Amino acid sequence: MNKHLEQLIELSRVDKEIDAFEPQIEEANLQYEALMATKNGIANEINTLKQEIKDEQIKKHKNELHLA
């Protein structure tokens, strides 16, 4: 009986340690989500700038054709 009680106590201790990780996991998930939102925002900005560059290149080419 004593051995079973020791195992139960050990199991309880391990369970508490696992529960202690929950806030850390939640914080890491929040940081991950924030970083992903930042990454997506930067990717969108890059795409917008690429499109603007293409538009300006087209305008430049049209102007060069007009001047020639």
C-alpha positions, 0 to 999 in steps of 0.5 A: 500500500505504501508503494502505491501511495508513493506512486500516487504522490509522484503522479500528482507531482508530475501532473502539477508540473505539466499544468505549470507549463500551460501558461507558458504554452499559451504565451508562446502561442500568442507570440507565435500568432503575433509574429505570423500576423506581422509576417503576413502584413510584411508579405502583403506590403511586399506584394503591394510594392511589387505591383507598384513597381510593375505599374511604374515600369509600364508607365515608364515604358509607355512614356519611352514609346511616346517619346521615341 
